[in-house]
């Protein structure tokens, strides 16, 4: 290597970060102990920003664009290095490139169950999962706290700590919203919005901006799922217990017919019918069965003048008895009677007939 090449290698003319690995958030420009020449070109691509650091102190920031470095556009570094105005000699400084694009679809999930107090099921354990997106914030906190002297800082270096904060935020959100276990599936958006709000300040304090937060699923313990299925089954049976009872009896009769066994078949039929009746009554008591229909008032036909009239209810016959047109000897008939009978022989009618004292003794 000639003298000119040695001299040329002491300076850097172009400072850039062409690597497009989306997992890398911070990259330190590799200087190889070379100095940066005043007047060198700085290329900051879209989705990046460049930060100059002098002996651990953060200096000037540069957004996307192409810059020719000089003391005018590096005022902080010029002050830190005590450089004179229009300084042209080489200088030493570390340059960090930071990826500012949004990190999409970062998965999160509860590695251990989250405890929740529920009014219906008591203390239950939940598991949840979803995704979120974030990007590096505008402050210097992330570079100062996490990157340090490392040459690269990746998503994996920080997302473990982020996901731990997510689990804590889920517990706080469920406790604040007090959502019943039966209603969790309908509240994913509300739960996600509250977690996003609570996590925003935490991410910002670490130098990041939380862009979105989504709850995809909250799973309940198997025992709670079974209890919910039973409750749904009872609700479906409510109001159709007659069909349910008939179905039980029909199943028992079909099973008996397919298994010949003399008297045992009939016993199976009777047991199946009784099982259907018992199950129907039990479910009706548990679900809240409807009351039986009101009793129907009896009506009677009345024989008069060689013909019949009516039917009359008890109120009408009582009024007729009062005016003398309906007597104890009047023949009456109603549904279920074999023949016409005098009114005095029917208990309901005898009660509405006027009382006549017996004849005086001689």
Secondary structure, 3 states (H helix, E strand, C coil): CCHHHHHHCCEEEEECCCCCCCCEEEEECCCCCCEEEEEEEEEECCCEEEEEEECCEEEEEECCEEEECCCCCCHHHHHHCCCCCCCCCCECCEEEEEECCCEEEEEEECCCCEEEEECCCEEEEEEEEEEEEEEECCCCHHHHHHHCCCCEEECHHHHHHHHHHHHHHHHHHHHHHCCCHHHHHHHHHHHHHHHHHHHHHHHHHCCEEEEEEEEEEEECCHHHHHHHHHHHHHHHHCCCHHHHHHHHHHHHHHHHHCCCCCHHHHHHHHHHHHHHHHHHHHHHHHHCCCCCCCCCCCEEEEEECCEEEEEEEHHHHHHHHHCCCCCCCCEEECCCCCCCEEHHHCHHHHCCCCCCCCCCCC
